[in-house]
Amino acid sequence: MSNWINVLRTECESTSQSKAAALIGYSTAVVNQVFKGTYNGDLISVEEVVRGALMGATVECPAIGTIPRNRCIEHQRRSNNFASTNPLRVQLHKTCPTCENRRNR
């Protein structure tokens, strides 16, 4: 079993499955399916979020600087929701689509 799954399992045991799921930004159903080996979604994204949220993995964001990997993925997901009233969101909207850290480029 992968180390990141063990870390996620430990987090679930020390808090709860729902709290761990909320911490990584996924549903408890996804966490449960990951443990069972039946998750059909993007498992690599789940792994990267766990590595960022629970294991301290970081990336260099061209717009923000050093950030946890899970925050990077959150920003990537939001970059499609352009908000001209927020300067950071404008910058992320410009940089995320071509960033080397982007998933599914």
N, C-alpha and C positions, 0 to 999 in steps of 0.2 A: 504494500500500500504506500502511496506517495506521502512524503513528509508533510505537505501542506494539508492533506486530508486529516492526518493525525493532529495537526495543530487546530484545525477546525473542530474536530471531535473533542479535543481537550477543552476548547472554548465552550462548546455545548455542554460538556459535563460540569464545568465550573460555574456557568451562568444558567443558560437554558438554550434549547434549540431555537426558540423564537427570538431571544435576545442576540444570539450569535448571528442569526439570519439578518436581523435588522442592522447589526453592526457592519455586515458586508454588503448590505443593500439588495439582498435576495429574499425570496419567500422561504418559509419553513419547508414548503413542499420541495423546493429546489435542493435545499440542504439535505433533506431526507433522501431524495433521489440520488444525490451525489454519494451518500453513504452506501446506498444499496447498489450503486453501479448502474442505475437505470436512467440517469439524466441524459436526455437527447439534445439538449441545447449546447451552447458554446462552453464546453468544459474548460477550455484554456482561459476564457475570460473569468470564470469563477475562480480558477486557480490564481490568476494574477490579482484579483481583488482580495483574496485571502492573503496572499503574500504581502500586499500593501497594507491591508487593515490589521492583520494579526502578526505579521512577521517582519515588518519594518522595511519592506522593499520600496525603493524610491526610483524616480526618473528625473531627468532634467527637462523641464518644460520650457520651451522657448519664450513663452509669454509670462510665466510666473517664477521660474527658477526650480529649485529642488522641491518636489512634492511626493507624497506617498503614491504608489502605483494605483491604488484604488481611487484616489482623487482624480488622477489622470483619466482613468476610464470613465468616471462620472462626468468630467468635463467633455470628453469625446461624445458621450451620449447626449449631452446638452447642447453641443455646438451646432446642432441642426435647428435648435430653437433660438433663433436670433433675437436679441433684445438690444435695440439701439440705445436704451436708457442706461445701460450698464457698461461702462468702458472695458471692464475685464471680459465680459461676455463678447463684446465686439472684437477684442484682440483674440480671444479663443476661437471665435467664428472664423477669423482669418488664418490662424496658425494651425488649428487642429487637423483640417483636411490633408495637409501635406507633412505633418509632423512624423518624424521617424519612430516615435513611440506609439503611433496610432495602430489600433487593432484593425484588421480587415481593410488594409489600404489597397 
